[in-house]
Amino acid sequence: MLEVKNLSYRIRNRNLLDGVSFRANPGELLAIVGANGAGKSTLLKLCTRELSATDGQIRLQHNPIDSYSEKELSLFRAVLPQQNAVVFPFLVSELVLMGRYPHFDFHPAERDYTIAELALKKVGMWDFASRIFTTLSGGEQQRVQLARVLAQIWDVSQGILFLDEPTTGLDLLHQHQMLELAREFTQKGFCAVVILHDLNLAAQYADQIVMLRAGQVEAAGTPRDVITAELIQRVFNLKVWLLEHPEMNCPMVVPRYNQIAGSQQ
Ligand SMILES: Nc1ncnc2c1ncn2[C@@H]1O[C@H](COP(=O)(O)OP(=O)(O)OP(=O)(O)O)[C@@H](O)[C@H]1O
């Protein structure tokens, strides 16, 4: 469970976040959406303790975020950051095994190797296990990083998964597989908090959406509550058509063509 109450973050007299509140329950995938610069990554960095809030509270599994040691946090909470520069020539298998670091002291156990293998298979990258990570394509690297993150919380029953723009660099199939995997973990009792730019992915996979605008929550609720033409115009400055997904019970967003052409002038 993640609970954020009246969260603010101020830097150099500018409020990057102002009075943000929401709650993500076990079993839920919560998407954070908003225009560039709205404060999504800042919010995620506060929730993962990379930054400290100026005001407000964050609770994980009902306890204040600061009540946990780094080790305690890493046993139930995993983070896929937006950028994850790897400079050393690690093997793919070594990198995924790093996700197991919180679970062993000096040497990985058989179970850690097994979980790293299962995680790599889960993201369809097992065949790349003995490749050097830095030689992989952008999308392949992203899938391996996901395997590392999944390996970290593989055998946790109610963990928290934070994903910052996880679909970046992924082709259409793997974008959906990424979110299917996040959803699979929510079905195990996890809560997943995912920053997404693609409103259609948010509509299809999220149980709840928090829509940020200039550091504040403009709207929050189910995809039907939040993915409306009016809110999208207000938050993204774009007129859209809303269609019904032919199979899934959710709206689909299609930008109005004249608007896009007009916005470039
Ligand atoms: N250290 C900093 N100092 C000053 N401004 C900052 C700092 N970090 C972030 N900002 C500003 O805060 C705002 C929110 O940034 P943030 O990265 O959270 O946005 P975002 O919603 O994740 O954007 P994007 O969709 O482009 O990734 C932006 O205007 C950014 O320029």
The ligand as a Gaussian input file, in Angstrom:
#p B3LYP/6-31G(d) Opt

LIG

0 1
 N       16.490000      19.947000      -9.577000
 C       15.613000      20.724000     -10.205000
 N       15.741000      22.053000     -10.202000
 C       14.853000      22.857000     -10.818000
 N       13.773000      22.397000     -11.485000
 C       13.599000      21.074000     -11.515000
 C       14.486000      20.170000     -10.886000
 N       14.045000      18.913000     -11.108000
 C       12.939000      19.039000     -11.851000
 N       12.662000      20.331000     -12.116000
 C       11.534000      20.865000     -12.872000
 O       10.358000      20.374000     -12.254000
 C        9.360000      20.135000     -13.220000
 C        8.855000      18.699000     -13.065000
 O        9.869000      17.800000     -13.491000
 P        9.601000      16.252000     -13.611000
 O       10.835000      15.623000     -14.129000
 O        9.031000      15.759000     -12.339000
 O        8.447000      16.256000     -14.727000
 P        7.760000      15.055000     -15.478000
 O        6.290000      15.221000     -15.316000
 O        8.338000      13.761000     -15.045000
 O        8.181000      15.386000     -16.982000
 P        8.479000      14.465000     -18.283000
 O        7.150000      13.982000     -18.765000
 O        9.053000      15.462000     -19.238000
 O        9.425000      13.375000     -17.888000
 C        9.991000      20.424000     -14.576000
 O        9.604000      21.715000     -14.984000
 C       11.485000      20.361000     -14.301000
 O       12.189000      21.217000     -15.170000

